[in-house]
Amino acid sequence: MTMKMPTKREVERIKARYTKGLRIELIHMDDPQAPPAGTRGTIITVDDVGDLVVAWDNGSGLNVVPGVDRVRIISEGQEKSDVEGRSHRDS
């Protein structure tokens, strides 16, 4: 599968929205080893391709890939927000 890499501007928007320490909850992750839906975690950083690097409460270390995986923000007054927008990269 070919992936469209996000532009610098798209990555900067993701970084501005998903800041270090922000709490999120997993809705869906397109990975057979994904944490279960409902798992909560804390944003560590957003990497250079726009993936969310998360410390999941269950110890998982899988990143969130916008456009494939879905999360909602649970801090900031329980605001709800899904991450969507691009396909998984070839591994």
C-alpha positions in Angstrom: 0.0 0.0 0.0 1.4 3.4 -0.9 1.1 6.2 1.6 0.7 9.9 1.1 3.1 11.6 3.4 1.7 14.6 5.2 3.0 18.1 4.3 5.0 20.1 6.8 2.0 22.2 7.4 -0.2 19.2 8.2 2.4 17.9 10.6 2.6 21.3 12.3 -1.2 21.3 12.7 -1.1 17.9 14.3 1.8 19.0 16.6 -0.2 22.1 17.7 -3.3 20.0 18.5 -1.7 17.0 20.2 0.8 18.5 22.7 3.0 16.6 25.2 1.0 15.5 28.2 -2.4 15.5 26.5 -4.6 12.6 27.5 -6.3 10.5 24.8 -8.5 7.5 24.6 -8.3 4.9 21.8 -11.4 4.4 19.6 -9.8 2.2 16.9 -6.3 1.2 15.9 -5.7 -0.7 12.6 -3.1 -3.1 14.0 -3.5 -6.7 15.1 -1.4 -5.9 18.3 -3.4 -2.8 19.1 -4.4 -2.0 22.6 -8.1 -2.6 23.2 -10.6 0.2 22.3 -11.0 2.4 25.4 -7.4 2.2 26.4 -6.1 5.6 27.6 -2.7 7.1 27.1 -0.6 10.3 27.3 0.9 12.0 24.3 4.7 12.0 24.5 5.3 13.8 21.2 4.3 14.0 17.5 7.1 12.6 15.3 8.3 14.1 12.0 5.7 12.3 9.9 2.8 13.3 12.1 2.3 10.1 14.1 1.3 10.5 17.7 3.8 8.9 20.1 1.8 7.7 23.0 2.5 6.1 26.4 -0.5 3.9 26.7 -1.7 3.2 30.3 -1.5 -0.6 29.6 2.2 -0.3 28.6 1.8 -0.6 24.8 4.1 1.5 22.8 2.3 1.6 19.4 2.0 5.0 17.8 -1.3 6.5 16.5 -1.3 7.0 12.7 -3.7 9.8 11.8 -6.2 8.7 9.2 -6.0 5.0 10.1 -6.3 5.0 13.8 -8.8 7.0 15.8 -8.5 8.5 19.3 -10.4 11.1 21.2 -9.0 13.8 23.5 -10.1 13.1 27.1 -8.3 16.0 28.8 -9.2 19.7 28.2 -12.6 19.3 29.7 -13.4 15.9 28.1 -13.3 17.4 24.6 -14.1 14.8 22.0 -11.9 14.8 18.8 -11.1 12.1 16.4 -7.8 11.9 14.6 -8.3 11.1 10.9 -6.7 11.8 7.5 -4.1 9.5 5.9 -3.2 5.9 5.3 -0.6 3.6 7.1 2.9 3.7 5.6 4.4 0.6 4.2 6.6 -1.1 6.7 
